[in-house]
């Protein structure tokens, strides 16, 4: 195959734009000076790499305590939002797929709306709802807000999967004597699991980096990782700790994707001993 | 005594269309019973009602004296072999077959021995670990049969089980199905649009058309004594002659005058009187054509002059189309006389057409036959015959 200089150049530019910033974050997680954000001293001397931000994080130093707090909060919310939206989204997708009613298109639209609605609108409307209901904003309001938009993504992902699902498998399970629950857990769930996992992953990533909606419904003093980071970028000496934590998060996410890929690999392709 | 499996006035509507219209018939225990008909005739709906996937609008379905009409599919002791097998793709062959037994909560060692037995029956012992996408169509078919049979159903339902297989495999599976039926002795209810499958496997056939069971009889009876013109045309090929009874020269025989054709003698089993309209069906293989007039005047032989219009050589037989008056008649003739120096029949020849009065069969209805339902007049191996010329 002929390799032209042009296509290589395009590739280089695209890669630089996509992954350059990530590499920068990775690099600045090792920056020695948090105030100047530079690898070089005032005299222009190279100061080398520093692992102190990582040790701050792992050592639980008090200066990064709020950051770590927001990080754990984000993980908790994202985890919970993923589980809840997977359950709701799966049932919603199954219902939408199975029962063809005249209101189907309306139902689809309702599920689809949060995907196309601007975040700022969702954020404001949710805030108004919480205020109107007299709910104190905090952990639970953030969770509810995240679930509302995550459900749509899970449902849409799974609906796409269900298009390929052979409904006769369900009939054949009934035919063999299985009840609805047995059929769901032994036939539908195993076959739909890759779709549910894919939807759940999407939900998790969306939840863990949401800033706009969260910033409306988080209330005073409750900060998720993204809102905390966005508020501290301007005036923090500990910014490299954010980079370090971001790098860790990136590694974690990559591992998660890898694991889910391994889990959702088509079981038919891997030979397995049946006994 | 009531039959083992009974349909009593079963009716099913989908919107305005009537899929099944008052189906009433019984199936005996251990019988191989086929529902035969073109697509959309309601045969699959009937099967799905028996399996429990559809609920009849009217009528009852009774199995072994018990009314099962309103039972859900998982509470019926019938099992289905689905058209495209519907094997569970995430389970191995072994686990697919074991599914029903696991649902029933049988002990592990029993499940294992039962599944092994089934694997032996369908000759799939060496494929137990494979997944459905690793085995061929014929093997999937066998697994689907084993998966249904392992539950020892009272009735095994087969929904066009061979439709997805190629011809050679279909013929082999046909034999295997027959053997399996003999071996297990379970009642089989077989749905197909393929008359060949139904004829070769069934003890009895129900021929369905537009939601109605037109005839329920043994294969030979369905072929030789069709009840309606639909049955006559759907099962095999036939020639129809609309005519009027003009005379009854002797008991059980009458003369028919057929417009644009000739006066012919016909066996009158239905005791038609002079003036009655009848529809005569004569199968193409019942005719005989020859260049010389048929030797020896056999009694009650219809002999006519005809002109050969088309000849298609098909190896084991030849199809001729001849014209008599304004009518075209299809004839299948085997080459029995090929070595006997009989004069060959050529395109355009004037020939003698003969058939015995007993070989015509009178039908009551003279309803016009829907051409789209007729099997193609040109046999499958016509192309091969063309090359041979």
Interface residues (C-beta under 8 A of the other chain):
Chain A: X166 X168 X169 X171 X172 X173 X174 X175 X176 X177 X178 X179 X182 X186 X187 X190 X191 X267 X268 X271 X272 X273 X274
Chain B: X51 X52 X53 X72 X73 X74 X75 X78 X79 X80 X82 X84 X86 X87 X88 X89 X90 X92 X93 X94 X95 X99 X100 X103 X104 X128 X129 X131 X132 X133 X134 X147 X148 X151
